[in-house]
Amino acid sequence: MNTFLAVLAGLIPSVGVGLLFWLAMRKIMHADRNERLALDRMDAEENETAKGTTA
């Protein structure tokens, strides 16, 4: 039982760091996707405005 607890104690920090890394990367990917969507919306609005002023 002591061996199991020692192995578990050795794995918990690695799992914790892995979980934190996963959460950080997930947040970064979601932020990037949302920023790209916002930029696409801005570009579409600018294109509509440009078409309206030249016509």
PEQUINOR-V718047 format. One record per pair of residues at least 24 apart in sequence whose C-alpha atoms are under 10 Angstrom apart, sorted by the first residue. I is the first residue (numbers start at 1). J is the second residue. Records with the same first field share a line. If there is no record, write none. Layout:
I = J + J
This chain:
none
